[in-house]
Amino acid sequence: MEHYCRYLRVPCILLRMLTMSVLIGCVAVYSGNSLILSGLFAAASLALMQVGYFGAIVVMVMKEKRRDRSS
């Protein structure tokens, strides 16, 4: 597991995802949407980024298993 933590850099990625969600919310407010709707946009973007991050971890684990089996 230490191998993955070194490459994923979890705190940095989480901070970037939160920053992007806040920026999406700010852009939604600026474009004329209500605060509630822009908050929902920000939450949805954060959820989609988390799903993508989880998918990347699953793919990395599967590749690592294949590499271990072949050696």
Secondary structure, 3 states (H helix, E strand, C coil): CHHHHHHHCHHHHHHHHHHHHHHHHHHHHHCCCCHHHHHHHHHHHHHHHHHHHHHHHHHHHHHHHHHHHHC
